[in-house]
């Protein structure tokens, strides 16, 4: 049994959706979560800036004694994949498992992808899907307002979120996409608003869930499972603001940050 924690990190609150799914899959594991809220959003940063931030976050987690890391951020996974891959401990991201899941689906209807501007402009999701043999039409849309709203603590029921969802997802709904990838882990926080707009007719694939499953499989393959189910939260931003918003996202009070 390996009681060391796993490290899950993101540019902000989005990675909490991966934490939630991972805790459901492996409730006994210890977790250190780090949200880089002070430097969010990452979607407006250059690839070089994203790589630098990623290296710093991984270094912090490794020094904290984690046994594996999950980059629970689509922008990091697409723009700093090599940094994650070269971590000093076993690592995974949200890009690879998301692509593998979509490639396994037999359908001819279009696929929708929503993510940050940096992720969409990189073309990585579409490129990796084509490499995996996906021939369906892919409609990729950058949604820069989503992360700003989420990081500000705006709930998915707010009219500002609903209007943003309508603005960005209209071409995907019009195309009749049968599957939508939430390519940014933040987007899972407003998934109810997205699902409502699409009318429940589109399968929503969460990069967070795919990443959490990949982390669980990684621990099993490396034979490093074990823990007491403890989770510690860290942020580079305001601790009290983080506690309030994180507690709202997770549905329980996370307590004081260390």
Secondary structure, 3 states (H helix, E strand, C coil): CCCCCEEEEECCCCCHHHHHHHHHHCCCCCEEEEECHHHCCHHHCCHHHHHHHHHHHHHHHHHCCCCEEEECCHHHHHHCHHHHHCCCCEEEECHHHHHHHHHCCCCCCCEEEEECHHHHHHCHHHHHHHHCCCCCCEEEEECHHHHHHHHCCCCCCCHHHHHHHHHHHHHHHHCCCCEEEECCHHHHHHHHHHHHHHCCCCEEEEHHHHHHHHHHHHHHHHCCCCCCCCEEEEECCCHHHHHHHHHHHHCCCCCCCC
